[in-house]
Amino acid sequence: MLQIDKNASKAVFLQIADQLKENISNGILPANTKLPGSRRLAVVLDVHRKTVLAAFEELINQGWLETKLGSGTYVAEKIEGTEIEKLKVNSNGQRAKSVKIPKVLIRDIPLVTQHYHLDDGLPDPRLAPTKELNRAYKTALFKGNLYNKFTYGDIRGNAYLREQLVDYLFKTRGMKVSPEQILITRGVTQALYLSIQAFIKKGDKVAMPELNWASAQKNFEYHGAEVVKIKVDKDGLDINHLEELCKVENIKMLYVTPHHQYPSTVIMPAYRRVKLMQLAKQYGFYVFEDDYDYDFHYTSHPIMPLAATHHGDFVLYAGSFTKAISPVFRVGYLVAHKEQIDYMAGIRRLIDRQGDNLLEIAIAELLELGIIQRYLKKNRKIYESRRDVFCGLLEKELGEYLSFKKPEGGMSVWTVFKPEIDLEEIARKALIRDLYFSDGLHHSVKNYTRLGFASSNEDELKAAVKIVKELL
């Protein structure tokens, strides 16, 4: 009944315990069966008596065995045949009911491993303040009151970071807010999820540009919202079309990227911004402002966010350090009225008790010392130079195959290839040549795609364009 392998990785006492348990489960050792004494069993199995005693103790603690004073060790009296049957698995195996994944959640997420990449518009990690962040993280990890740092914190996010963001948002974006109006998130995606959970019910109508961020649309659709599409033109969101829809539809929320319209990078002009806020107040819908790459604007000073206006608490503003540092550092922020923040913080607690407190402290220190601000200023010049080089390459080397407008800001170029070109096939062949770029299919506009330039230096951009040209 018991086969011991002294060379196995599993401890011998566990081998004995597991095999005894299996024999009890199979009914070979029924309830009240007396087991051999520990000394006798140790001799039979050629093991130390303490090993047998350890196996017995393990099964006694689990309720499989019991000892009777002066009599010995027995299979537990309460283990009956009917109970054993419940533990046994039938010959076909038993599984939970199969899960049908909603179609809205089935999405391909490209994991870019190629050496060359014209991505969606990501920063260059080689330009990130990693050394400074490392020092700040070590300070957070080892110095100061460790109990306060290592215990549960405020569900709205680390107070130090929220205080630094108050100053940062005022100086860079003209936003006058208090720490109580900021919720630290793991990025814009989580901020949007919380906003939908708080203010959108199944069946509510939400408005989005007809060209938009697919993840945002999927988020709304998953929650059962009905997405209403707004036309987009050379100036971004068509506010007149939005107004027409507001007259006939009960819009509850508008998702918008006014600073650099995603994916086209177009900037919403001032007159449309004013009209947009008038409509939000008139028809009572929330505006979720996704300011995903505010810090990278090249032709002039960045335009102030909608959240910097007197918006009457209709704007939910989201930003992150994804573009400032790197996507791997999941720290973002959601700005709204205090009561709105408290509500969404309560929802956040249900799925994510708090963020990375130590990372939040480290980023707060970099903000207080002005390190992130200096890096952003330096990188803005580098990315502007890369934009100019890349647009020059596109015009010179690929001008006969595509067209584009030089972006005033952002980290990518919105590009349209000629109709006769099979962009999906070109993108697939590029992967074989160690180059990644999107075929644009997720934008739902044929032969349009975003070509990111920020994450590559000039030599890499030249090499990438050369590969595309050869494939074309």
N, C-alpha and C positions, 0 to 999 in steps of 0.2 A: 504493500500500500504506500510505502514511503520510499522515494528514491532520492538520495542525497548526492549532490555534486559539489565537492569541496573546492573545485577550481572555478566554479561559477562566480559571477560578479555579485549575485544576490547573497546576502548573509545566510548562513546555514540555518539559524533559528527561524528566519522568515520562510525558508524553503519548507521546514517542518510545519510551521503554522499554516502556510498557504495550502499545503497538501492535506492536512487534517481538515481544514475548512472546506476544501473541495469534496472530500469524502463525506463530510456531514451534509453538505448541500445536496449531494447525489443520493442521500439516503442510505449509504453504505454503513455509516455510523449513526444510527437513529438516536433519538432523545434517550437520556439516562444510560447510554452505553458507558461502561467503565473503561477508562484507558489504562494501559500498562503504567506502572510506576516510573518515575523519572530515571531512577538508577537502571532499571531493566531496559527501558527504551534507549538509554544512552549506550548501553553495551551492545544492543542489537544494531543500532545505527553507527556505532563506532565514533561517537562524539562525546564531548564533555557533558557531564550532567547539567552544568549551568546553562548550556545551550538548549537542552530540553526544557529546563525550567523557564528560560526566556520565551520559548515558543508557547508554553502553557500560559504564561502570564499575558502574552499578547492576545491570545484567544479568550482568556477570562475577561480581560478589559473590554473586548469587543462583544462579549455576551455569548460566545459560541460554547465555552466551557464553564464549568463551575466546580468548586471544591466542596466536599462534604467532610466535615471535621472527623478525623480518625478513620475515614473510609477510603479517600482517594480523590481522583479527578474524573469527572463525568462530562459527557455531552449534556449541555444545558437542558433542563427538564422542559422549558417553555418552547423549545424548538420542536414543532410538530410537523408532520408531513405536509399539511396544507400550507404552512408558512414557507416551507422549503420550495414548494412548487412555484410560489410567487417570485422567488429569487432566480429561478432557472429561466434561461432564454430558450425559446423553441428552436428547432433545427433550422428554420428559415431566417432566424434573427429577428429582432424587434427594433423598429425605428419610429421616430416621431413622424407625424404627418408631414408630407413633403411641402416645402415652402415654394410658393410661386412668387418670384421677384417681380415687383411692378415694373412695367416697361420703362417708366420715367427714370428709374434708377440704373438701368442697364446702359452704361456709357463706357466707351474706350478712353482710357486715360493714358496718353503717350508718356512713357518714361524715357526721357532723352539720355542716351548713353553715347551718342556719336561725338566725335572729336570736334566737328564743325556744326554750328547750330544757328539758324536764323529763326529764333523761337518767337513766342507770343509777345515778347517784350519784357525780358527779365534783366536784372542787374548783373554786373560782372562781380562774382564773389572775390576776385583778386583785388578789387578796389574797396572792399568792405573793411570797416575798422575792427578787424578780428583780433588784433593784438590788444587794442584798448578794451574791447569787450571781454577778452580773456582775463585781463587784469581786474576789471570791474566785477566779473563773475567770481573770481577767487576772493575778492574782498567781501562780496556778499556771502560767500560760502564759509569763510573762516573767521571773519571779524565781526565785532559788535555783539548784540544780544541774540545769540543763536536760537534761543527758545522762541522768540517772537518771529524769527525768520523761518523756522522749521515747523511751526505748528500751523493749524488752520488759520487762514487769513480772511480778509473781507472778500465777499463774493463779487463785489464790484471791481476788484483788482487792488494791487498794492497802492497804498495811500501816497507813498513817495512818488511813484510814477504818475499818478493822477494829478498830483500837485505840479510836477514838472510839465505835464502836458498842458495844464492851464496856461502857463507862461509861453510854452512853445506854440500853441495854437493861436494865441493872441498876437505874438510877434510875426508869425509866418502867414497867418490866414485872417487876422483881424477878428477872431472869434472871442467874445467875452463870455466865458463860462466859469463855473466853479467845479471843484473836484467831485461834488455830488452829482454833477451832470455828465460824468464820464464813467463808462463801463469798459474795462479792459477785456478784450476778447482774444480769441486765437486767430483773428483775421476777419476780413470783410464777410466771408462766407458765414461764419458763426453769427456775426452781427445781423446779417439779413435773416438768417434762420430765426433768431430770437425776435426780431421785429415782426416777422410773419406770424409766429406763434402768439405774440401779444396782441396784434391788431387786425389780423385777417382771419376770417372764418371760412369754412368750406362753402364754395359757391360765390364768394365775394369776387367782384371784378377788380383786377389790377391792370394798370397800363404800363407798357414797356415800349421802347423804340422798336421798330420792325427789325433793325440791326441791333443786336444786344449781346450781352454776356450770357452764354448758354447755361452756365451754372445757376445764374439768377433765375432764369426762366424755369429751369428744372425744379428749383426750390419752391417757386410759386405753384407749379403744377402738382408737385408731390403733396402739397398741403390742400389741394382741391380747389385752388383759386382759378378763376376764369381769366386767362390772359387776353387783354385787348391790345392790339398792335397800333402804334402811332407812327405816322410817316416820318421819314428822315430825308433831309435834303442837304445841300452844301453847307448849311449853317447848323446842322445837327437836328435835334428834335423839332418837328413842325408844331409849334404852339397853337397855330390856328386850327389844325386838325384835332389837337387835344381838346380845344375848346368846343369844337363841334361834337365830339364824343361825350364830353361832360354834360352837354345839354340833353342827351338821350340815354346815357348810361350812368349808373351810380358807381363811380370810380372810388375805391377805398384807399388805393395807394398807387403811387407812380415811382417806378425805378428809373433812375437817370444818372448818367455820368457826364455832367455839363462841362467839366474842365477840359477833358480829352475824351470825347465821345468814343465809347468802345463799340465796335472795333476800328472805326474810321479815323480816330484821333481829332476830329473836328471840334472846335471850341464854340460853345453856345454864346452868341453875342449878348450884350447887356440888355437890349430891349426885350429879348425873349426871356431872359432871366426874370426881369420885372413882371412880365405878363404871366409867367409861370407861377410866381408867388401870389399874384392876384387871383389866379384861378384856384390855387390850393386853398386860399382863405374863403373864396366865394363858394366853392363846392365842397369844402371840408374834407379833402383827401390828404393823406400823408405823402410826403416826398422823401423817398429813401435816396439820399445823395451818396453815391459811391465815388469817393475821391481817391482812386487807386494809385495814381502817380502824379500827384499835385506838384511835387518838388522839382519836376524836370520839365521846365518851360524855358525856351531858348530865345525867343524873339523880343520879349518884353517881360515886365513883371507879371507873375501869375495873376489871373483874375480871382477876386475873392469868392469863396464858396457861397452857395445859397444860404448855408447855415450862419454866415456872418451878417445876414440881413435881419431886419425885424420880422421874422417869419411867423410869429405867434405860436410857436411850438409845433408847427406842422412839418418841420424838417427833422429827419433822423439822419445824422451825418456819420459816415463810416470811413475810416482810414486805417492804414497799417504801416508797419516798417518792412513789409515784404520787398518793396522797391528800394527803400533806403539802405537796407542791409542785405537781406537774402530771404527767399521764401522759407528756408529751413527754420528760421526764427519766427515762431507763430505768436506774434504779439501785434494786436490791432486795438482799435478803440472805437467805441460807439458813443456819440454825443447827442443828448436829447434833454428834455425837461426832467427835473429830479424825480417826479412821480413816475414818469415813463421809464427812467433808468431803474428805479426800485422795482418796478413791475417786471422788467426784462431780467434783472439780476435774480429775482426769485425763480423765474423759469430756468435760467442758466444753472441754478443750483441743482435742479432736478437731473441734469445730464452731465454737469461738469462742475464739481464743487468749487473749484478755483483754477486759475491759470498757473503758470510756472513762476512762483513768487521770486525765486532767486534771479531768474532771467529778467523779470520786470524791474527788480532793484538795480541790476546791472545797467539796463537801458536807461533807467532814470538817472543814474550817475553820469552816463555819457551825455544825456541831455543837459544836465545841470552844468557840466564842465564845457559844454558847447562843442563836444567832439563830433557828434552826429551832424550838427549844423555845418561844421567846417568840412567834413567829408562830403556832405551833400553839395556844398558850394564848389568844391574841387571836382567832384564827379560830374556835376552839371556841365562843366566846361569840356571834360573828356568826352562825355556822351554827345555833346553838341558837335564836337570835332568828328566823332565816329558817324554821326548822322550825315554830316556834310560829305565825308568820304564815301559812305555807303550810297547815298543818293547820286553822287557823281558816278560811281560804278554802275548803278542800275541804268542811268541815262546813257552812259558810254557803251557798256558791254551788252546790256539787255534791252535797250530802248526799242528795238524793232519787235520785241516779243511782249512788252508790257507797258503800262502807263501808271502814273502815281502822282500825287501832290506832296511836295516836301512838307513834312509835318512841322508845325510851330513848336510842338512839345511832345512829350512821351518818349517811348523807347522802341518804337517800331514804325514801319511804313505800311500804310494800307495800299495794297497793290492789286491791280486787275490785269490778268494775262489775256491775250487775244483768244477769241472764241475757239479757234481751230486747235488750240493747245490742250492736250489732255493733262491737266495739272495734277490729277490724282496719280497718273502713271509716272510723271516726272518726279513727284515727291517720293514715290515708292522706290524708283531707281536711285534717287539721291541717297537713300538709306544705305544702299549697297556701297556707295562711294564715301561712306562715313560722314554724311551731311544730313541733318534733320531740318526740315521746315514743314509747316502744316499745309495740307492740300486744300484747306479752307472749307471743306464740306460742312463742318459744324456751324459755319456762318449762314448756311442756307442761301448763299448767293454764288452762282456758278463762276468759277475762275477768279474769285476774290480771295485774298489771304493777307495775313499780317506777317511781315518779315522783320523780326527783331534784330537790331544792330548793337544794342548796348552791351550785351554779354560777350562780344567778340572784339578783339583788337583789330587794328587796320590790316595786318597781314592775314588774319583769319577771315576777315570780311572779303579780302581779295580772293583768297583760296575758295571760299564758299561760292562767290559769284562766278568764278572760273568753272566750278563743277556744274552749276546750273546752266551756264552757257554751253558747255560741252554736251550736256544732256539734251538741251533744246536743239 
